[in-house]
Amino acid sequence: MADSWQVMSQNKQQMGIEFYQMLFEKYLFVLPIFGRVDMDYLSLHLFQALEFLINCLKAGSSDEMLRELRFLGQVHGSADVPTCAYPAITDCMITLMERHISDFTLQVR
């Protein structure tokens, strides 16, 4: 997974924009969740957070990764992101990875 991540991390901003475009086109119900946010910032931030988690995996730092995941959960809870949005987000992220990672396998999935 960490090796495959290199492909995605080379262009975080563009990957993030593509992710959110796909999410909003495929799952219209998520649009109100995001309201009037700065999509450029959000697109870059998404992949910065994912990169941090991947680096934690590489370093074997599960405690640090769990702290970050808990923090992200709190942020999303405070923003009232409904749990029904999580499968849509997961679907779009997996689709994005399938598009851009040539060796994306079922094991990586």
C-alpha positions in Angstrom: 0.0 0.0 0.0 2.8 2.4 0.9 4.6 1.8 -2.4 1.4 2.3 -4.4 0.8 5.5 -2.5 3.7 7.2 -4.3 1.7 7.5 -7.5 -1.1 9.3 -5.7 1.1 11.6 -3.6 3.0 13.0 -6.6 0.0 15.3 -7.4 -2.0 15.6 -4.2 -3.9 18.7 -5.2 -5.1 17.3 -8.5 -5.9 13.9 -6.9 -8.0 15.7 -4.3 -9.9 17.7 -6.9 -10.6 14.6 -8.9 -11.8 12.8 -5.8 -14.2 15.5 -4.8 -15.5 16.0 -8.3 -16.3 12.2 -8.4 -17.8 12.3 -5.0 -20.1 15.2 -5.8 -21.1 13.8 -9.2 -21.8 10.3 -8.0 -23.3 11.1 -4.6 -25.3 14.3 -4.8 -26.5 13.9 -1.2 -23.1 14.9 0.1 -23.1 18.3 -1.4 -24.9 20.0 1.5 -22.3 18.6 3.9 -19.6 20.6 2.3 -21.5 23.8 1.8 -19.2 26.7 0.8 -15.8 25.3 1.7 -12.5 26.1 -0.1 -12.2 23.1 -2.4 -8.6 23.8 -3.2 -7.7 23.7 0.5 -9.9 20.6 1.1 -8.5 18.7 -1.8 -4.9 19.3 -0.7 -5.7 18.6 2.9 -7.3 15.3 2.1 -4.2 13.9 0.6 -1.9 15.4 3.2 -3.9 13.6 5.9 -3.7 10.4 3.9 0.0 10.8 3.3 0.5 11.2 7.1 -1.4 8.0 7.7 0.6 6.1 5.1 3.8 7.4 6.7 2.6 6.2 10.1 2.0 2.8 8.5 5.5 2.8 7.0 7.1 3.7 10.4 5.0 1.2 12.2 3.6 4.0 14.4 0.1 2.7 15.1 -0.3 4.9 18.2 0.3 8.0 16.2 -2.0 6.8 13.5 -4.8 6.0 15.9 -4.4 9.5 17.5 -4.8 11.1 14.1 -7.8 8.9 13.1 -9.5 9.8 16.4 -8.8 13.5 15.8 -10.2 13.2 12.2 -13.3 11.5 13.6 -13.8 14.3 16.1 -13.4 16.9 13.3 -15.9 15.1 11.1 -18.3 14.6 14.0 -18.1 18.3 14.8 -18.9 19.1 11.2 -21.9 16.8 11.4 -20.7 14.5 8.6 -23.3 11.7 8.7 -22.1 8.2 8.8 -24.1 7.4 5.6 -21.5 9.5 3.7 -18.6 7.2 4.7 -19.3 4.4 2.2 -19.6 7.1 -0.6 -16.2 8.5 0.4 -14.7 5.0 0.5 -16.1 4.1 -2.9 -14.7 7.2 -4.5 -11.3 6.8 -2.9 -11.0 3.2 -4.1 -12.2 4.2 -7.6 -9.6 6.9 -7.7 -6.9 4.4 -6.6 -8.0 1.9 -9.3 -7.7 4.7 -11.9 -4.2 5.8 -11.0 -2.4 2.9 -9.4 -1.4 0.4 -12.0 -0.7 -2.4 -9.5 -3.9 -1.8 -7.4 -4.8 -5.4 -6.4 -7.6 -6.9 -4.3 -5.1 -7.3 -1.5 -4.4 -3.5 -1.5 -8.1 -2.8 -1.7 
